[in-house]
Amino acid sequence: MTHSHAAHDHADHHHDHEHSHGPGGHSHAPASFGTAFAVGIALNTAFVVVEAVYGYTSNSTALIADAGHNLSDVLGLVVAWIAVILSKRPASPRYTYGLRGSSILAALFNAVFLLIAVGAIGWEAILRLLNPEPVAEKTVMIVAAIGIVINGFTAWLFASGSKNDLNIRGAYLHMAADAAVSAGVVVAALVIMFTGWLWLDPAVSLVIVAVIVWGTWGLLRDSTAMSLDAVPSNIDPVAVRDYLEHRPGVTEVCDLHIWPMSTTEVALSCHLVIPSGYPGDAFLVEASHQLNDRFHIQHVTIQIVTSPVTGCEIMARHVV
């Protein structure tokens, strides 16, 4: 005889509206960054226009390239914001998890797009190394300094959510990278003003590109893993299995799956073999709460079976 029960965390419904969850005040409501997205998009759009105009008038390809990079970041912020909005949409008969996974796609898009953007900057820097041109250093310094303030402020708006939400981390890295690029442009322009070393501007740009690529690689790796339903890096699957195996009456854990539903929510499903029979709802509720509190797995589905044959051997032929 086989007993089946879907054990969902009874606190799921209110967790979806809480702002505090998990260690360090994990934000479970990404929509709270709506103001950050709106401010960031508005400020950066305005700055792109200013930077492009002054880059053209001061003959600074560095400023024009940075304006193009800023434009890509505006697009990145828009994509991340859309994902936050979509992830809040309710489930439907076809999209039974809603559109939570869009935040994972947005993080992956931002990682790829940021790498493409810095690739373009790196190419431009190489061309300028081969053919250095004089620029209006004071204009470049002033405009780039404004860029540091705008991008640094925007990055700060996303800093609180960058550790726990990969989508927000993508937005944060975009803005922090922009601030670094602008800082490099200021330093290079200042040194060029006193030394006349025109090669320094593209050289600094290449160093900054290397730093951004190094920082973005983690975002690309994590977002790719999430899109493939890998266990989130902050969860130890061995520890989760060990916890389930030591529940009262459990003799075996089968078909255990742990996967990210979004950049902030995790799901788990498994079969627990309990020969003594169905342990009661209290067992399932306790397991769900413990998995949530210990491992930050919010959506739990546990199926109870009384025979290891029906529980694992037969099912193993049909599941991964």
Secondary structure, DSSP 8 states (H G I E B T S, - for coil): -B-------TTHHHHTT-S-BTTTTB-S-GGGGHHHHHHHHHHHHHHHHHHHHHHHHTT-HHHHHHHHHHHHHHHHHHHHHHHHHHHTS---SSSTTTTTTHHHHHHHHHHHHHHHHHHHHHHHHHHHHHS-----HHHHHHHHHHHHHHHHHHHHHHHTTTTT-HHHHHHHHHHHHHHHHHHHHHHHHHHHHHH--TTHHHHHHHHHHHHHHHHHHHHHHHHHHHHTT---TTS-HHHHHHHHHTSTT--EEEEEEEEESSSS-EEEEEEEE-TT----HHHHHHHHHHHHHHH---EEEEEEES-HIIIIIHHHTT--
